[in-house]
């Protein structure tokens, strides 16, 4: 019993980690495709230099700092739910001069990307009030930032900023992109989801079976492990598996009526050859 409890305590964190992913995902209501963004989360967040200010000889740069699934570590304007903000960098060091572009509580998702590639778009809204935008219609509104995750087998190491177009992509609504398997969703890359569900089933099998054996059969230690004799002989069982299949096929053939699997004529009936089969009583 004690060994079963110990095993359960070791596997319990794994179960919780599988369940926690549900707070960092989105399912497209039209296609049913599910996107899990947990692999985009970083302890220290992401950092991308602004294309408009980045120069190799510049002492001053604007940095975009953002994260997924959790707020980015920030003291920008004393907000605690910051998803993305921009900060002034002076001689390689970030300063307290910053603006919040979007919050975690104002997250929106959409299928597809701005550049037309297959993927998903994440937009953080609820930023500070926009001023001096290339598109005057944005002035006075809250800023936002969007992140395009393009479906790809391989993942890029870093997000890149899309150039401003002066209409939808401006200093008040910047956009970024990355090629990443996350952008494919569960319909494009489901192996990770299958592995998680398989892991969960294995955990339930081991923990549930061990607790059952301990309580109902008073088994302890390794003997409480479900189907312990089968697993002890797993190598032998796998070796005998082909012969077991052959025996099952032979039994199925005998049930059909003969050792070769041919259908036997019902006793007491004979057939005569003609266009339609006729039966005569013997």
C-alpha positions in Angstrom: 0.0 0.0 0.0 2.8 2.4 0.9 4.5 1.7 -2.4 1.3 2.5 -4.3 0.9 5.8 -2.4 4.6 6.7 -3.2 4.1 5.9 -6.9 0.9 8.0 -6.9 2.8 11.0 -5.3 5.5 10.8 -7.9 3.1 10.7 -10.9 0.7 13.2 -9.6 2.7 16.3 -10.8 2.7 14.8 -14.3 -1.0 14.5 -14.2 -1.4 18.2 -13.1 1.0 19.4 -15.8 -1.1 17.6 -18.5 -4.3 19.3 -17.1 -2.7 22.8 -16.8 -2.2 23.0 -20.6 -5.9 23.6 -21.0 -5.4 27.1 -19.7 -3.1 27.9 -22.6 -4.9 26.7 -25.7 -7.5 27.7 -28.2 -9.8 25.7 -30.4 -10.9 27.1 -33.7 -14.7 27.0 -33.6 -14.9 26.6 -37.4 -12.4 23.7 -38.0 -12.2 22.2 -34.5 -8.4 22.5 -34.7 -6.9 23.0 -31.3 -3.8 25.1 -30.7 -1.6 24.6 -27.6 0.7 27.5 -26.9 2.5 26.2 -23.8 5.7 25.6 -25.7 5.9 29.3 -26.5 6.0 30.3 -22.9 9.4 31.4 -21.6 10.5 32.0 -18.0 12.0 35.4 -18.9 9.8 36.2 -21.9 10.8 37.0 -25.5 12.7 40.1 -26.6 12.7 41.6 -30.1 14.3 44.9 -31.2 12.2 47.4 -33.0 13.0 47.5 -36.8 12.4 51.3 -36.8 15.1 52.1 -34.2 17.5 49.2 -34.5 20.9 50.2 -35.8 24.3 48.7 -35.2 25.8 52.1 -34.1 22.8 53.3 -32.1 23.0 53.8 -28.4 19.2 53.9 -28.1 16.8 51.2 -29.2 13.2 50.1 -28.5 12.7 46.6 -27.3 9.4 44.6 -27.4 9.1 42.2 -24.5 6.3 39.7 -24.5 5.3 36.2 -23.3 2.6 33.6 -23.8 0.3 31.7 -21.3 1.6 34.0 -18.5 2.2 37.6 -17.8 5.7 38.8 -18.7 7.9 39.8 -15.7 7.5 43.6 -15.8 7.2 46.7 -13.6 6.0 48.8 -16.6 3.7 51.4 -15.2 2.9 49.1 -12.3 0.6 46.8 -14.3 0.6 43.1 -13.3 -1.1 41.5 -16.3 1.2 42.7 -19.0 1.4 40.4 -22.0 3.6 42.7 -24.2 5.2 46.0 -23.7 7.9 48.2 -25.3 10.8 49.6 -23.4 13.7 52.0 -24.2 17.1 50.4 -24.3 20.2 52.6 -23.6 23.6 51.1 -24.2 22.2 47.6 -24.0 20.3 48.1 -20.8 16.5 48.3 -20.5 15.2 51.4 -18.8 11.9 52.2 -17.0 10.7 54.2 -20.0 8.1 51.9 -21.4 4.5 51.5 -22.7 2.1 48.6 -22.3 0.8 47.3 -25.7 -1.5 44.5 -24.5 -2.6 42.6 -21.4 -3.2 38.9 -20.8 -6.8 39.5 -19.9 -7.5 40.9 -23.4 -6.3 38.0 -25.6 -7.9 37.2 -28.9 -7.2 34.4 -31.3 -7.9 33.9 -35.0 -7.2 31.2 -37.6 -4.7 32.2 -40.3 -2.0 34.8 -40.4 -1.6 38.4 -41.6 0.9 37.2 -44.3 -1.5 34.6 -45.6 0.4 31.5 -44.4 -1.3 28.7 -42.5 -1.2 29.2 -38.8 -2.8 31.1 -35.9 -2.8 34.7 -34.9 -2.6 35.8 -31.2 -3.6 39.4 -30.4 -3.1 41.1 -27.1 -5.3 44.2 -26.7 -5.9 46.6 -23.9 -2.7 48.6 -24.1 -2.1 52.2 -23.3 -3.7 55.0 -25.3 -2.1 55.4 -28.8 -0.6 58.7 -29.9 1.3 59.6 -33.0 0.3 56.6 -35.0 1.0 56.4 -38.8 -2.7 55.8 -39.1 -4.4 58.8 -37.5 -7.6 56.7 -36.9 -5.7 54.8 -34.2 -4.9 57.8 -32.2 -6.9 57.9 -29.0 -7.5 54.2 -29.0 -5.8 51.5 -27.0 -2.7 50.0 -28.5 -2.3 46.3 -29.3 0.2 43.7 -30.6 -0.3 40.6 -32.7 1.8 37.5 -33.1 1.5 35.3 -36.1 2.5 31.6 -35.5 3.1 30.0 -38.9 2.6 26.3 -39.3 6.1 24.6 -39.7 7.8 21.3 -39.0 10.8 23.2 -37.6 10.7 26.0 -35.1 12.5 29.4 -35.6 14.6 30.5 -32.7 13.2 34.0 -32.5 10.2 36.1 -33.5 10.6 38.7 -36.2 8.8 42.0 -36.6 6.7 42.7 -39.6 7.4 46.1 -41.3 4.9 48.8 -40.7 2.4 49.4 -43.5 1.0 52.6 -42.1 -2.6 51.2 -42.0 -3.0 48.1 -39.9 0.6 47.5 -38.8 1.8 50.7 -37.1 3.7 51.8 -34.0 0.4 51.4 -32.1 -0.4 47.9 -33.5 2.9 46.1 -34.3 2.9 42.5 -35.5 5.4 39.7 -35.3 5.8 36.2 -36.8 7.5 32.9 -36.1 7.6 29.5 -37.9 6.6 26.9 -35.3 4.8 23.5 -35.0 2.4 25.3 -32.6 0.9 27.0 -35.7 -0.2 23.7 -37.1 -2.5 22.8 -34.2 -3.8 19.4 -33.3 -5.0 18.6 -36.9 -1.5 19.2 -38.3 0.6 17.8 -35.5 -1.3 15.7 -33.1 1.6 13.4 -31.9 2.2 15.6 -28.8 -1.5 15.5 -27.8 -1.6 11.7 -28.4 1.5 11.3 -26.2 -0.1 13.3 -23.4 -3.3 11.3 -23.5 -1.4 8.0 -23.7 0.8 9.1 -20.7 -2.4 9.9 -18.7 -3.9 6.5 -19.5 -0.7 4.8 -18.4 -0.7 6.7 -15.1 -4.4 5.8 -14.5 -3.6 2.2 -15.3 -0.6 2.0 -13.0 -2.0 4.0 -10.0 -5.5 2.6 -10.3 -4.4 -1.0 -10.7 -1.9 -0.7 -7.8 -4.4 0.8 -5.4 -7.0 -1.9 -6.4 -4.6 -4.8 -5.8 -3.5 -3.3 -2.5 -7.0 -2.8 -1.2 -8.8 -5.8 -2.6 -6.0 -8.4 -2.6 -3.8 -7.1 0.2 -0.8 -7.0 -2.1 2.2 -4.9 -1.3 5.4 -3.7 -2.9 6.0 -4.8 -6.5 3.3 -7.4 -6.2 0.7 -4.7 -6.2 1.7 -3.6 -9.7 -1.2 -4.4 -12.1 -0.7 -7.6 -14.1 2.7 -8.1 -12.6 3.1 -11.6 -14.0 2.4 -10.5 -17.5 5.0 -7.7 -17.3 7.5 -10.1 -15.8 7.1 -12.4 -18.8 6.7 -9.6 -21.3 9.8 -10.7 -23.3 8.5 -14.3 -23.5 4.9 -13.1 -24.4 6.2 -10.9 -27.2 8.2 -13.8 -28.6 5.2 -16.1 -28.6 2.9 -13.4 -30.0 3.2 -14.6 -33.7 2.3 -18.2 -32.8 -0.6 -16.9 -30.7 -2.0 -15.1 -33.8 -1.6 -18.3 -35.9 -3.6 -20.3 -33.2 -6.3 -17.7 -33.2 -6.6 -17.9 -37.0 -6.8 -21.7 -36.9 -9.6 -21.5 -34.3 -11.4 -19.0 -36.4 -11.1 -21.3 -39.4 -12.5 -24.3 -37.4 -15.4 -22.2 -36.3 -16.2 -21.5 -40.0 -16.4 -25.3 -40.6 -13.0 -26.7 -41.5 -9.3 -26.7 -40.9 -8.7 -24.8 -44.1 -11.3 -22.2 -43.4 -13.6 -23.4 -46.2 -17.3 -23.2 -45.6 -18.8 -26.7 -45.0 -22.0 -27.7 -46.6 -24.9 -28.0 -44.1 -25.5 -31.7 -43.2 -28.5 -33.2 -45.0 -28.4 -30.8 -47.9 -26.9 -31.1 -51.4 -26.7 -28.6 -54.2 -27.1 -29.0 -57.9 -25.4 -26.9 -60.4 -27.7 -24.4 -62.2 -28.3 -20.7 -62.7 -29.8 -20.6 -59.2 -28.7 -22.9 -56.4 -31.3 -25.6 -55.5 -31.4 -27.6 -52.4 -32.8 -31.2 -52.2 -33.4 -33.2 -49.1 -31.3 -36.4 -48.8 
